[in-house]
Amino acid sequence: MRYFALLWIALLLSLRPPATAAQGGVFDLERIQRATVFIMQARIQGNDMTITCVGSGTIVHREGLILTNAHHTLKNAACPGDILIVAFATRIDEAPLPKYRAEIIQANPGLDLALLRITRQFDGRLIESGSLTLPFVELADSTQTQLDDTITIVGYPGTGDDAVDIRRGTISGFAFEPSSSGPAWIRTRAEIPGTMSGGGAYNQNGQLVGIPTTATTREPEAGVNCVAIQDTNQDGLVNSNDLCIPTGTFINSLRPSDFARSLLRAASLGLTVDTPAQPETRTLISGAPSFGRLFFSPSVNEAGMPTSVVSRLPAGSTSLYLFFDYENMTSETVYELRVTTDGIPNQTFSLAPVRWSGGTRGLWYVGSEDQPWPNGIYEFTLFADGRTAGNARLVIGGAAEPEPTFSNIVFGIVDNRGTPLGNGFVLPAGNIANARFIFRNMQVGDPWTAIWYYNGTELARTQDDWSNLDGESGAKTIQIEDASGLPPGTYRLELYIDNRLSSTSDFIIAGAQQGVFPQVFSDVHFASANSLEEAASASAVSSFTSTISTLYGLFDWQQIAPGTLWTLRVSVDNTVFYEQTAPWSNFESGVNYLVRLNSEGGIPDGTYKLDLLVNNVPLASAIAQVGIGQLPIDRFATVNGLQLRGRIFDAETGQGIAGITFVLITEDYSVAEFEWRQDQIFATAITDRNGSFQVARLLEFEVPYSAIIAAEGYLPIGVDGFEVTAETPNPLDMSIPLTRG
């Protein structure tokens, strides 16, 4: 029998690659389909389980980590369930069947991303950690995505009755928002149903490049798209009187996969981050979501502010940003942008309904770069929770015409030459705020106005005629002064030429003055403690042992107004695994703000960094080393390696044998040494009803493995020390006959 097994392995490894396989980047559609799951959010009342929301998801780690959207997994007004069910298709051409339950282990509601972990069988039995070896996909570097790239979208198109579906299309554009320094959305012309939200979009190498995303609301006046799938009112019928499952509208937006890397990194390391025991003075929502002061700019600066304000653009323009104020927004608000060109819907520049990723109130933008805008009259309409919330019009075409303009506002403390110094957009508290801007094509006598605002209320106004002392083009500095001191908060400057808004920008006043820079956060450090109370008084430490399970970051703060947007970012070995931007909800000044890093298995070795930002401006940071100061390498985190799959059948009848366990043993053990311990198993696979199997964990090249195939009523097969190389057919398909014994 051993001789037969060795011949079997030798024969398989000598096979040539099939015609459809490519060396290097392999688009393995079957693997992608098997890694795509159907997710059902549900709630249990008595003995009844009611499905409340559905969506698609993608397995991104062999141990059952699933990447999907937050809106159909987190409990919220539109999706009120508290149980997550994961369904798989036994065959890729069949509808999915419930198989597991999952829990949310990482989520970012603003980005509408969630990472789930499979923890239980569908019947509620716990799954032992590390026992799953599921097919998974690898994340692409989404920054390398180009206009007109071909993509393949995979997900479930219905409410659970349909097989996994495939839609193909191209990248039609990129949308930029303040939530990211790069593209916040990838746009596509592919026709994607709403229930494929949370699934996957893949590049030509079979890597996950984006997550198709849309969101729905249960607001009846918003024209909700939904379907009843259960008799929830127990009247014997399934109709419009039953609970309606939101299905969403078309999807044209993909959240880039790079946004999910921090969630996946934190989950793979077993790390959680929270900010416990913080007193809060939250900014209250005072009404319905609304948008206002819509205007356009050809570009943005490093702080996410408009460089100038335009009412039209010349032919050949390739960059445009729509800016608007927003109020009363939450992470559950659904917003949408519809664009028409000469009255015809323009999906290329529209944004399908998605969750809000900003704060409660402030300034926002949606824009595009390096993409031609055809000539025409453009109408931009914003929606909040399905209701019209603002619109603006822009004409593109004709030649560029010189006209008086203001642009590129920056703020700071001026030197003796009138030049603002500092970071440009966050000023320390004081009596004076200075602004410097560029002017072009100004003529003597042109009327111009400067209006300063504080937290939305006009603070000061200056109206004048342009002086010949300023000149036609150059730079000018103006200021606002208050002898009693300018209070911390959000400020705005608007510059008008002949009553036309020409430039505007927001800035923050916060912190004490430290030279020309604000000191908002101070005494930033890490500490180790057994409780929150101990952490507040623990000494600062920059090096920790590998035995700690909780690590605290602490800092003091001063003169930061509630509602000010700030960012907390935590990274390890220069890789961000937690980032949250939110309105400041604590007191204006205080000490010992606590950030807790926790891991039940112990904080992994690595170099950890805590960064604090306001208005996208880095203000303070701290670094600490745990253990050797470097993360261990997870060699199974990518899909580089060989995919092993095949069919086990009866040697006499040729019929596939269901339920056969195929076991790969780690390189440290032989068949004779194998005792069915978890640490000895590299991977397992179980045949389906046709005898087919697929090993979810990829085989490393030039590593010796052993294998066992055992089934009741058949002679067992065991083999030691077989290897695969980069020249081995990939994926490798096996046909394995078993002899009755």
C-alpha positions in Angstrom: 0.0 0.0 0.0 2.9 2.4 0.8 4.4 1.6 -2.6 1.1 2.4 -4.3 0.8 5.7 -2.5 4.3 6.8 -3.5 3.6 6.0 -7.1 0.3 8.0 -6.9 2.1 11.1 -5.6 4.9 10.8 -8.1 2.5 10.5 -11.0 0.5 13.5 -9.8 3.5 15.8 -9.4 4.7 14.9 -12.9 1.5 16.2 -14.5 1.7 19.4 -16.7 -0.2 22.5 -15.7 -3.7 22.5 -17.2 -4.3 25.0 -20.0 -6.2 27.4 -17.8 -3.6 27.7 -15.1 -1.0 30.4 -15.1 2.2 30.6 -13.1 2.5 33.5 -10.7 -0.7 35.5 -10.5 -3.5 32.9 -11.0 -7.2 34.0 -11.4 -8.7 31.0 -9.6 -12.4 31.8 -10.0 -13.5 28.6 -8.3 -11.5 29.4 -5.2 -13.0 33.0 -5.2 -16.5 31.6 -5.4 -15.9 29.1 -2.6 -14.5 32.0 -0.5 -17.7 34.0 -1.0 -20.4 33.6 1.6 -23.9 34.7 2.2 -24.5 36.6 5.5 -27.8 36.8 7.3 -28.4 39.0 10.3 -31.2 37.6 12.4 -32.9 37.8 15.8 -34.5 35.1 17.9 -37.8 35.5 19.7 -38.9 32.4 21.5 -38.4 29.5 19.1 -38.6 31.7 16.0 -35.6 33.1 14.0 -36.4 36.1 11.9 -34.0 37.3 9.2 -33.5 41.1 9.4 -30.8 41.8 6.8 -28.8 40.0 4.2 -25.6 40.6 2.3 -22.5 39.0 0.8 -19.1 38.5 2.4 -15.6 37.2 1.6 -13.3 34.9 3.6 -9.9 36.6 3.9 -8.2 34.3 6.3 -8.2 30.5 6.4 -9.4 30.4 10.0 -12.7 32.0 9.1 -12.3 35.8 9.0 -14.9 37.3 6.8 -14.7 40.8 5.3 -18.1 42.4 4.6 -20.1 45.6 5.2 -20.9 47.0 8.6 -24.4 48.2 7.8 -25.9 44.7 7.4 -24.0 43.1 10.3 -23.9 45.7 13.1 -27.2 46.1 14.9 -28.9 49.4 13.8 -32.2 50.9 13.0 -32.3 49.4 9.5 -30.9 46.0 10.6 -32.1 45.3 14.2 -30.9 41.7 14.5 -28.2 40.4 16.9 -27.2 37.0 15.4 -25.0 36.5 12.3 -25.4 33.4 10.2 -22.9 32.4 7.5 -24.1 30.3 4.6 -22.0 28.4 2.1 -22.9 26.7 -1.1 -22.2 23.0 -1.2 -21.8 23.4 -4.9 -21.0 26.7 -6.5 -24.0 26.4 -8.8 -26.4 26.0 -5.9 -28.0 28.3 -3.3 -26.1 28.7 0.0 -27.1 26.8 3.1 -26.6 28.0 6.7 -23.4 26.4 8.2 -21.9 28.7 10.8 -22.5 31.5 13.2 -20.1 34.5 13.4 -19.3 37.4 15.6 -18.1 40.9 14.7 -14.5 41.3 15.9 -13.6 44.5 14.1 -15.8 47.2 12.6 -15.6 50.7 11.2 -19.2 52.0 10.8 -18.1 55.1 9.0 -16.2 53.2 6.3 -19.0 50.6 6.4 -16.6 47.7 6.8 -16.8 44.9 9.3 -14.6 41.8 9.9 -16.4 38.7 11.3 -15.0 35.6 12.8 -16.7 32.2 12.5 -17.1 31.0 16.1 -19.9 28.4 16.1 -21.6 25.8 14.1 -25.1 26.8 12.9 -26.6 24.8 15.7 -24.6 26.8 18.3 -21.8 24.4 19.1 -18.5 26.2 19.7 -15.7 25.8 17.1 -12.2 25.2 18.5 -9.9 28.0 17.6 -7.5 27.2 14.8 -9.6 24.2 13.6 -10.9 25.8 10.4 -9.0 25.7 7.1 -11.4 27.5 4.7 -10.6 28.8 1.2 -9.7 32.5 1.4 -8.6 35.3 -0.9 -5.7 37.8 -0.8 -6.1 41.5 -0.6 -4.7 43.5 -3.5 -2.8 46.8 -3.3 -5.8 48.9 -4.3 -3.7 52.0 -4.8 -2.4 50.3 -8.0 -5.9 50.2 -9.5 -6.1 52.1 -12.8 -8.9 53.7 -14.8 -10.4 51.1 -17.3 -9.0 48.1 -15.4 -11.1 45.0 -15.8 -12.6 43.7 -12.6 -14.8 40.7 -11.6 -17.4 41.1 -8.9 -18.5 38.1 -7.0 -21.4 37.9 -4.5 -24.9 36.6 -3.9 -27.5 38.5 -6.0 -30.7 37.6 -4.1 -32.0 37.0 -0.6 -30.7 33.4 -0.3 -32.4 31.5 -3.1 -29.7 32.1 -5.8 -26.2 30.7 -6.5 -23.1 32.9 -6.2 -23.1 35.3 -9.1 -20.3 36.9 -11.2 -20.5 40.3 -12.8 -17.7 41.8 -14.9 -17.0 45.4 -15.7 -14.3 48.1 -15.7 -13.1 50.8 -13.4 -14.9 54.0 -14.5 -13.4 56.4 -12.0 -12.4 57.2 -8.4 -14.1 59.3 -5.8 -12.2 61.2 -3.2 -13.5 62.1 0.3 -11.9 63.6 3.4 -11.9 60.1 4.9 -8.8 59.1 2.9 -5.6 60.7 1.4 -6.2 58.5 -1.7 -9.4 57.4 -3.4 -12.2 56.7 -0.9 -14.3 54.9 -3.6 -13.6 53.0 -6.8 -16.4 53.5 -9.3 -17.5 50.9 -11.8 -19.9 50.6 -14.7 -20.7 47.0 -13.8 -24.3 46.2 -13.0 -24.2 45.0 -9.4 -27.4 44.1 -7.4 -27.7 45.6 -4.0 -27.5 42.3 -2.1 -24.0 41.8 -3.5 -23.0 44.6 -1.1 -20.2 43.3 1.1 -18.9 40.8 -1.6 -15.7 41.2 -3.5 -14.3 42.8 -6.6 -11.2 41.2 -8.1 -8.3 42.3 -10.3 -7.0 40.1 -13.1 -4.6 38.3 -10.6 -7.6 37.2 -8.5 -6.8 39.6 -5.7 -9.5 41.4 -3.7 -9.3 45.0 -4.9 -12.6 46.4 -3.5 -15.8 45.7 -1.6 -19.0 46.5 -3.5 -20.9 48.8 -1.1 -24.3 50.4 -0.9 -26.7 51.0 2.1 -30.4 51.2 2.6 -32.7 52.9 5.1 -36.1 51.7 6.4 -37.5 55.2 6.0 -40.8 54.6 4.1 -40.8 58.0 2.4 -37.4 57.3 0.9 -38.7 54.6 -1.5 -37.1 51.7 0.3 -36.1 48.7 -1.9 -36.8 45.6 0.1 -38.5 42.2 -0.1 -40.4 40.0 2.4 -39.0 36.5 2.7 -40.7 35.2 5.9 -44.1 35.1 7.4 -43.1 37.3 10.3 -46.7 38.3 11.4 -47.9 34.6 11.5 -50.8 35.1 9.1 -49.9 32.2 6.9 -48.8 34.5 4.0 -45.6 36.1 2.9 -46.4 39.6 1.6 -46.0 43.3 2.2 -47.4 43.0 5.7 -44.3 41.0 6.8 -40.9 42.3 7.8 -39.2 43.8 4.7 -35.5 42.9 4.1 -33.7 45.9 2.6 -32.0 44.9 -0.6 -30.6 48.3 -1.7 -30.4 49.8 -5.2 -27.7 49.5 -7.8 -24.1 49.5 -6.7 -21.5 51.6 -8.6 -19.0 52.1 -5.7 -16.4 49.8 -4.3 -14.6 50.6 -1.0 -10.9 50.0 -1.7 -9.6 46.9 -0.1 -6.7 48.8 1.5 -9.2 50.3 3.9 -9.7 46.8 5.4 -6.1 46.1 6.1 -6.1 47.7 9.5 -9.1 45.6 10.5 -7.5 42.4 9.2 -4.2 43.2 10.9 -5.8 43.8 14.3 -7.9 40.6 14.0 -4.9 38.5 12.9 -3.0 39.7 15.9 -5.9 39.3 18.3 -5.8 43.0 19.2 -8.6 45.3 20.3 -8.5 49.0 21.0 -10.9 51.0 23.1 -11.1 54.2 25.1 -12.6 53.2 28.5 -13.8 55.4 31.4 -13.9 58.7 29.5 -16.5 61.3 30.7 -18.3 62.6 27.6 -20.0 65.9 26.7 -21.4 64.8 23.3 -22.6 67.2 20.7 -26.4 66.6 20.3 -28.2 66.0 17.1 -30.7 68.8 16.7 -32.7 67.7 13.7 -32.7 65.8 10.4 -29.6 65.4 8.3 -29.0 68.3 6.0 -26.5 69.7 3.5 -25.9 73.3 2.6 -23.5 75.8 0.9 -22.7 73.6 -2.1 -19.8 74.9 -4.2 -17.1 73.6 -6.5 -13.3 73.7 -6.4 -10.8 72.3 -8.9 -8.5 70.8 -6.2 -8.0 70.4 -2.4 -5.0 71.1 -0.2 -3.3 68.9 2.3 -5.9 69.7 5.0 -8.8 68.8 2.7 -9.8 72.4 2.1 -10.7 73.9 -1.3 -7.9 75.7 -3.0 -10.4 78.1 -4.7 -14.1 78.3 -5.6 -15.2 78.2 -9.2 -18.6 78.6 -11.0 -17.4 77.0 -14.3 -14.5 75.0 -15.7 -12.8 75.2 -19.1 -12.9 72.3 -21.6 -10.4 69.6 -20.9 -10.7 69.8 -17.1 -9.7 66.6 -15.3 -10.2 67.5 -11.6 -13.4 68.7 -9.8 -14.6 68.7 -6.2 -18.1 69.3 -4.8 -17.9 70.8 -1.4 -20.8 71.2 1.1 -21.6 71.8 4.7 -23.3 69.0 6.7 -25.3 68.9 9.9 -27.0 66.3 12.1 -25.2 63.3 10.5 -24.6 60.0 12.1 -22.8 56.8 11.0 -26.2 55.4 10.1 -27.1 58.2 7.8 -27.3 57.1 4.2 -26.1 59.7 1.6 -26.1 59.7 -2.1 -24.9 61.9 -5.0 -26.6 61.9 -8.3 -25.1 63.7 -11.3 -26.6 64.5 -14.6 -25.0 65.9 -17.8 -27.3 67.9 -20.0 -30.2 66.3 -18.2 -29.0 62.7 -18.7 -28.0 60.6 -15.6 -24.2 60.3 -15.4 -23.3 57.2 -13.4 -19.6 57.8 -13.9 -19.6 60.7 -11.5 -22.5 59.6 -9.3 -22.2 57.9 -5.9 -24.7 55.2 -5.0 -26.3 55.3 -1.5 -23.6 54.7 1.1 -23.1 55.1 4.8 -21.9 58.5 6.0 -18.2 58.4 7.0 -17.8 61.9 8.5 -18.6 63.6 11.7 -21.8 65.2 13.0 -21.3 68.6 11.4 -18.6 70.2 9.3 -17.3 70.6 5.7 -17.2 67.6 3.3 -16.3 67.0 -0.3 -16.7 64.4 -3.1 -14.3 64.8 -6.0 -12.4 63.2 -8.8 -8.9 63.6 -10.2 -7.0 62.7 -13.4 -10.3 61.9 -15.1 -11.6 63.9 -18.1 -14.9 65.8 -17.6 -16.7 66.1 -20.9 -18.2 69.5 -21.8 -21.8 70.0 -20.6 -24.1 71.4 -18.0 -23.8 69.3 -14.8 -26.4 69.0 -12.1 -25.3 67.7 -8.7 -28.0 66.5 -6.3 -27.3 65.3 -2.8 -29.7 63.0 -0.8 -29.7 62.2 2.9 -31.7 59.1 3.9 -33.4 59.1 0.5 -34.6 62.7 0.7 -33.3 65.5 -1.5 -30.9 67.6 0.6 -29.1 70.0 -1.8 -28.2 70.6 -5.4 -25.8 72.7 -7.4 -25.0 73.3 -11.1 -21.7 73.7 -13.0 -20.9 74.4 -16.6 -17.8 72.8 -18.2 -16.6 73.9 -21.6 -15.0 76.8 -23.5 -11.6 78.4 -23.0 -10.2 79.5 -19.7 -10.8 83.2 -19.1 -8.7 85.3 -16.8 -10.8 86.7 -13.9 -10.0 88.1 -10.4 -9.4 85.2 -8.0 -8.4 84.4 -4.4 -7.0 81.0 -3.6 -4.8 78.9 -1.3 -5.7 80.2 2.1 -3.4 79.2 5.0 -3.5 80.2 8.7 -0.9 80.8 11.3 1.1 83.2 13.5 2.9 85.8 11.3 6.5 86.7 11.4 7.9 90.2 11.0 7.3 90.0 7.2 3.7 89.0 7.6 4.2 85.3 6.6 2.0 82.9 8.6 4.1 80.3 10.5 2.9 76.9 11.9 1.1 73.9 10.4 -1.3 76.1 8.4 -4.7 74.8 9.7 -4.5 74.2 13.5 -3.6 77.4 15.5 -2.9 77.7 19.2 -5.3 79.7 21.4 -4.5 83.4 21.4 -5.8 86.9 20.5 -5.0 86.9 16.8 -5.6 84.5 13.9 -3.8 85.4 10.6 -4.7 84.2 7.1 -2.6 84.5 4.0 -4.0 83.9 0.5 -3.0 84.2 -3.2 -4.7 86.8 -5.5 -4.6 87.0 -9.3 -5.9 89.4 -11.9 -7.2 91.9 -9.3 -7.9 95.5 -10.5 -7.9 98.7 -8.4 -11.4 99.3 -7.1 -12.6 95.7 -7.3 -14.9 95.3 -4.3 -13.9 92.4 -2.0 -15.1 91.0 1.4 -13.7 88.9 4.1 -16.1 87.2 6.6 -14.9 85.2 9.6 -17.0 82.6 11.4 -16.8 80.8 14.7 -18.7 77.5 15.0 -21.0 78.6 12.2 -21.8 82.1 13.6 -20.4 85.2 11.9 -17.7 86.7 14.0 -16.3 89.6 11.9 -16.7 91.2 8.4 -14.4 93.5 6.4 -15.5 95.1 3.1 -13.2 97.2 1.0 -12.1 98.1 -2.5 -8.9 96.7 -3.9 -6.0 99.0 -3.4 -3.2 99.8 -5.9 -0.8 99.1 -3.0 -1.7 95.4 -3.2 -1.0 95.0 -6.9 -2.6 92.8 -9.6 -1.2 89.4 -8.4 0.6 88.3 -5.3 -0.1 87.3 -1.7 -2.0 89.1 1.0 -2.3 88.6 4.8 -5.3 89.6 6.9 -6.2 88.9 10.5 -9.0 88.6 13.1 -8.3 89.9 16.6 -10.1 89.6 20.0 -8.6 91.2 23.0 -10.3 88.7 25.3 -8.9 85.8 23.4 -10.3 83.6 20.5 -12.0 80.6 22.1 -11.1 77.0 21.0 -13.3 75.7 18.2 -13.8 75.6 14.4 -13.3 78.8 12.4 -14.0 79.7 8.8 -12.9 82.4 6.5 -14.8 83.3 3.3 -13.4 85.6 0.7 -15.6 87.3 -1.9 -14.9 89.3 -5.0 -17.8 91.5 -6.1 -20.2 89.4 -3.9 -18.9 86.1 -5.5 -17.4 83.5 -3.2 -13.8 83.1 -4.5 -12.1 81.2 -1.7 -12.9 79.7 1.7 -11.3 77.5 4.3 -11.8 76.2 7.8 -9.3 76.0 10.6 -9.1 74.9 14.2 -8.0 76.9 17.3 -7.0 74.5 20.0 -4.2 74.0 22.6 -1.7 76.3 24.2 0.9 78.2 22.2 4.3 76.4 21.9 6.4 78.6 19.7 4.3 78.9 16.5 2.6 75.5 17.1 -0.4 74.4 19.2 0.2 72.0 22.1 -3.2 70.3 22.2 -1.9 66.9 23.5 0.9 66.5 25.9 2.6 63.8 28.1 1.8 61.1 25.5 3.1 57.8 26.7 2.6 54.0 27.2 2.2 52.2 30.5 1.4 48.8 31.9 -1.1 48.3 34.7 -3.5 45.8 36.2 -6.5 48.2 36.1 -7.8 51.5 34.7 -7.2 53.1 38.1 -3.6 51.9 38.2 -3.0 53.0 34.6 -3.8 56.6 35.3 -0.9 56.8 37.8 1.5 54.3 36.2 4.9 55.5 35.1 5.7 56.0 31.4 7.5 53.0 29.9 8.9 52.5 26.4 9.9 48.9 26.6 7.7 46.0 27.7 8.1 42.2 28.1 6.3 39.7 25.8 4.1 38.6 28.8 1.7 41.6 29.0 -1.9 41.2 27.8 -2.9 44.8 28.1 -1.0 48.0 27.1 -2.3 51.5 27.9 -1.6 54.7 26.0 -2.2 57.9 27.9 -2.1 61.6 27.2 -3.2 65.0 28.6 -5.1 67.5 26.6 -6.0 71.2 26.7 -8.3 73.7 25.0 -9.9 71.4 22.5 -13.6 72.2 22.0 -16.2 69.5 22.0 -17.2 68.6 18.5 -13.7 69.2 17.0 -12.8 66.4 14.7 -9.7 64.5 15.9 -8.1 61.2 14.9 -6.7 58.4 17.1 -4.3 56.1 15.2 -2.5 53.0 16.5 0.1 51.1 14.5 2.5 48.3 14.9 5.8 48.0 13.0 4.5 51.0 10.9 1.3 49.2 9.9 -1.9 50.8 11.1 -4.3 48.4 12.8 -6.7 51.0 14.4 -7.8 54.4 13.2 -10.9 56.4 14.3 -11.8 59.9 13.4 -14.7 61.4 15.5 -15.8 64.6 17.1 -14.1 65.3 20.4 -16.6 64.3 23.1 -14.6 64.9 26.3 -14.1 68.1 28.4 -12.2 71.0 26.9 -9.1 70.2 29.0 -8.1 67.3 31.2 -5.5 64.6 32.0 -5.0 60.9 31.6 -7.1 60.1 28.5 -6.8 56.3 28.3 -6.4 54.2 25.2 -6.4 50.5 26.0 -4.8 47.8 23.7 -5.8 44.3 24.7 -5.1 40.8 23.6 -6.2 37.7 25.4 -3.2 35.8 24.0 -0.8 38.5 25.0 0.3 41.6 23.1 2.4 40.4 20.1 6.0 41.5 19.9 6.4 44.6 17.9 7.0 48.4 17.9 3.7 50.2 18.7 3.0 53.8 17.9 0.1 56.1 19.1 -0.6 59.1 16.8 -3.0 62.0 17.6 -4.2 64.3 14.8 -6.6 67.3 14.5 -7.9 68.5 11.1 -5.6 65.9 9.4 -2.6 67.5 11.1 -0.3 65.3 13.2 0.2 66.9 16.7 1.6 64.3 19.0 2.8 60.7 19.2 4.5 58.0 21.4 6.4 54.8 20.7 6.8 51.7 22.7 8.5 48.3 22.1 7.0 45.0 23.2 9.3 41.9 23.3 11.8 41.9 20.5 10.1 44.8 18.9 9.1 43.0 15.7 6.0 41.1 14.7 6.2 37.4 13.9 5.6 36.6 10.3 2.3 34.9 9.4 3.3 32.7 6.5 -0.3 31.8 5.8 -1.7 35.4 5.5 -1.3 35.4 1.7 -2.3 33.1 -1.0 1.3 32.5 -2.3 1.7 28.8 -2.6 0.1 25.7 -4.2 -3.6 25.0 -4.2 -4.3 21.3 -3.8 -7.6 19.8 -4.7 -9.0 16.6 -6.2 -11.5 13.8 -6.2 -11.5 10.6 -4.2 -13.5 7.7 -5.8 -14.2 4.0 -5.5 -11.6 2.2 -7.6 -14.1 -0.5 -8.6 -17.2 1.6 -9.4 -15.6 5.0 -10.2 -18.2 6.7 -8.0 -17.1 9.6 -5.8 -17.0 8.9 -2.1 -18.5 11.5 0.2 -17.3 12.3 3.7 -13.7 11.2 3.2 -11.1 13.1 5.3 -7.9 14.1 3.6 -5.2 15.0 6.1 -2.0 16.9 5.4 0.6 16.4 8.2 3.1 19.2 9.1 6.7 18.8 8.1 7.6 18.0 11.7 5.8 14.6 11.8 5.6 11.5 9.7 2.6 9.1 9.2 4.0 6.8 11.9 4.3 9.6 14.4 0.8 11.0 13.7 -1.6 10.9 16.6 -4.4 13.1 15.3 -3.3 16.1 17.5 -4.2 19.6 16.2 -0.5 20.7 16.3 0.4 17.9 13.9 -2.2 18.8 11.3 -1.2 21.2 8.5 -4.7 21.1 6.9 -7.7 18.9 6.4 -10.4 18.6 3.7 -13.6 16.6 3.5 -15.0 15.3 0.3 -18.5 16.5 -0.9 -21.2 14.2 -2.2 -19.2 13.9 -5.5 -16.0 12.9 -3.8 -14.4 16.3 -4.5 -12.2 18.1 -2.0 -10.1 21.3 -1.8 -7.4 22.0 0.8 -8.0 25.6 1.8 -4.5 26.1 3.2 -1.9 26.6 0.5 1.1 24.3 0.4 4.5 25.9 0.7 7.0 25.2 -2.0 9.9 22.7 -1.1 8.5 21.8 2.3 8.1 18.0 3.0 4.5 17.0 3.9 2.9 13.7 4.9 -0.6 12.7 4.0 -3.2 10.3 5.3 -6.5 9.2 3.6 -8.7 7.0 5.8 -12.3 5.8 5.2 -14.4 3.1 6.7 -14.5 0.1 4.4 -11.5 1.1 2.3 -7.7 0.4 2.6 -6.0 3.5 4.1 -3.3 5.4 2.2 -0.4 7.1 3.9 2.7 8.8 2.4 5.7 10.6 3.8 8.0 13.4 2.6 6.4 14.6 -0.7 7.1 18.2 -1.8 5.8 20.7 -4.3 7.8 23.3 -6.2 7.1 26.4 -8.2 7.1 24.2 -11.3 4.3 22.0 -10.0 0.9 22.5 -11.7 -1.0 25.1 -9.7 -3.7 24.4 -8.8 -2.8 20.7 -8.5 -5.7 18.4 -9.3 -5.6 14.8 -7.9 -7.6 11.7 -8.8 -7.4 9.3 -6.0 -8.9 5.8 -6.2 -9.6 3.8 -2.9 -9.7 0.1 -2.8 -12.2 -1.7 -0.7 -10.7 -3.8 2.1 
